[in-house]
C-alpha cells in the first residue's frame, strides 16, 4: 500500500469560491444548543430544508444557517451535510472535504460517505488515499460499510490484498456483503484464484455470491469454469437470478455449449423469466453462437418488445450462419419499424456484403453510415476497408483507408490482404513497410497477407525474406498458415522440390491447406509424381474429400492418363463421394442472383441461355477455343464442350451482360476455383464486349480488362 499522506497535504485550501470559516472553537453555548435540538420533538427548520435541498446553492445557504445557529456541530446533522455533498449527483466532493474539516469528531458514517462519493464518481485513487489519511489520523473506525467501497476502488492487487488483511483483522471476514465485493475486487484485478478462495470460504453464499464468481470466470474468458460453477450451484440447490443466468449464457456463447444453453432456457421458462429482455437477448446470443440460429429466431420473433441489441444479435447470427440474404432482409424489416442501426449493425451488414460481393449494397450502407452520422471507429472503418477490398473495389478501399482517423493492426492487415487478393503484391508490400514506419507492429495475420501477396505476385525472394523476418525481427513463430503460404509460393514458382522439402521440415504435420497448395502447384506445372504424393497424404487426412479426388482426376486427365483418371472417377462413384457444387453470385440493381452449374431455376433462364449461346458463338469468331483439357477423357468432345458451357460463372456473366448497361463492370463471386476454360472465355469477354469483369473465386480476385487478367494467368 502507498505510504500514508498527511491529511493537511490533501485538504483543499479555502478560496473565495468556498468561503467556509475554519473549524471554530466549540463553546458551551453551542453544546447546549445541540442538546436542546436533540431533546426537541420537532425537527429543526434547517433539517427540514436539508430534506428538500436539490442543489449546492441551497445546500450552502442551509450550511451557513446551521453554522450561525450552532446545530452543524451536532455529529448527526454534520454528517447529513457531508453525505449530501459526497453522494448526491448535484453534490460537490471538494465542499464535502471542506465541511469535514469543521467537524471535531467525524463519525464513521461521515467518512464512509466521502469514500463512497469518490468511488461513485470513479475516483478510486482519491478514495484509497482518503482512507489512509483517516486511519493515520485516527479519525475513523471502519465498519462493514467502509470496505465495500474501498474494494470497488481497488485497481492494484497488492493494495487490495492489504485491505483484505485489514478487513479480516477487524473481524469482517465472514460478512457476506464484504466478501462479495472482495471477490469482485479480485476478479477486476485478474486474480481468480484468490476470488475463488474467498468464495469457497463463504459460509452463507447469497445469489450475488454465485453471480459474482460465475461472472468473474466469464469475464476472464474461462467459460468452462463458469459453467462448472453453475452446475455446482444447481447441485447445492441455490436459486439463480437474472444476473447469474445472463453470465451463464454468456459463458455458453463463448464455450459453444448448446446443452447448457438449452438447460438454462428450460430454467427460464420454469421460473417465470420469460419476459426479461436482457435475459432473452443473452439466450438468443448463446443460440446464435452455438449454431442454432433458428432457435434464436423463434425467440426473437416472439419477443413483445425488441431493442437495438436484439436486432444486432439476430442480424449477426444470420451472418455467422452464412445466411446473408436473411440478415439483409432483417435489416429492411428493422428500418420499416423505425429502428435505426448503429456501428454494430453496420459491421454485420458489411460483412454480409463482403461474402456476397454485393458492392452496390455495400456502397448504400456506407452512405447510410454517413447520413445517420454513425461513428466510424476502428472496427467499423476496418470492416469498410475489408468490404470494398473483398468486393473488388480496391481503389475505394484504399481511399477509405486513407480517410480513417484511426487505424490499428487489423485495419492495415485488411488492406494488405485485399491488395494481395487483387494481385497488387508490390503495393501490398509498400503498405506493409509504411505500416511499420507508422509504428504499428504487424501480427501473425498480417504476415499471412504479406506472404499471400508475394505468392500471388510471384515475388519468391521477397516472400522468403519476409518469412524469415517474422521470427528474427518480430518474434512471431510461423504457424501452419504461414508454412502453407510458403509451400504455395514455392509451388507456384515451379520450385516443387523446395516446397516438398519445406513441408517435410515443418515443426507440425501438414494439413489440407498446405497439401492442397502443393497439389494445385503440381497441377499447374504438370508434376505428376509430386501430385500423387501430395494426394496420398491428403486422402490419409480425409479419404472421402471430394475436392482432392476431383483435382487428382483433372491432373490425370490433363496429362492424358485416362486409365488413372477413370479409376479415380470409379472410386468417387463407389464411395459415393460428394463433389463440391459450383455456384456463382452476381449483384444487379442491389439484388444478388445465384447460379449453380447447369442452373435453369432463374426466372430469366431461357433468355440467359440464349445470351450464353450467342456470347460463345461471338467469342469463337474472335478466336476463343474451348479448353477441354480438364474434361473427362471418356466423354465425347461435344459433350465436354457442352459441360464447360454450363459452368456457373458463365451463366452469371451472361446474365450480367443481359441485365446491365454496356460499359459497366460485371462482378461475380464463385465458391470454387475458376477453371482454365472459364478464365480464357472471360478474358475474351472483357475485350469483345468492352467490359471490366471482376471474378472472385475462393483463392483470389481476377480482374479482366481488354483481354488481360490481373493474375497474369498464374493462379
Buried (B, 14 or more C-beta within 10 A) or exposed (E): BEEBEEBEEEEEEEEEEBEBEEEEEEEEEBEEBBEEBEEEEEEBEBBEBBEEBEEBEBBBEBBBBBBEBBBBBBBBBBBBBBBBBBBBEEBBBEBBBBBBBBBEEBBBBBBBBBBBBBBBBEBBEBBBBBBBBBBBEEBBEBBBBBBBBBBBBBEBBEBBBBBBEBBEEBEBBEBBBBBBBBBBBBBBBEBBEBBBEBBEEBEEBBBBBBBBBBBBBBBBEBBEBBBBBBEEBEEEEBEBBBBBBBBBBBBBBBBEBBEBBBBBBEBBEEEEBBEBBBBBBBBBBBBBBBBBBEBBBEBBEEBEEBEBBBBBBBBBBBBBBEBBBBBBEBBEEBEEEEBEBBBBBBBBBBBBBBBBBBBBBBBBBBEBBEEEEBEBEBBBBBBBBBBBBBBBBBEBBBEBBEEBEEBEBBBBBBBBBBBBBBBBBEBBBEBBEEBBEEEBEBBBBBBBBBBBBBBBBBBBEBBBEBBEBBEEEBEBEBBBBBBBBBBBBBBBBBBBEBBBEBBEEBEEEBBBBBBBBBBBBBBBBEBBEBBBBBBEBBBEEEEEBBBBBBBBBBBBBBBEBEEBBBEBBEBBEEEEBEEEEBBBBBBBEEEBBBBBBEBEEBEBBEBBBEBBEEBBEBBEEEEBEBBBBBBBBEBEEEEBBBBBBBBBBBBBBBBBBBBBEEEEBBBBBBBBBBBBBBBBBBBBBBBBBEBBBBBBBEBBBBBBBEEEBBBEEEB
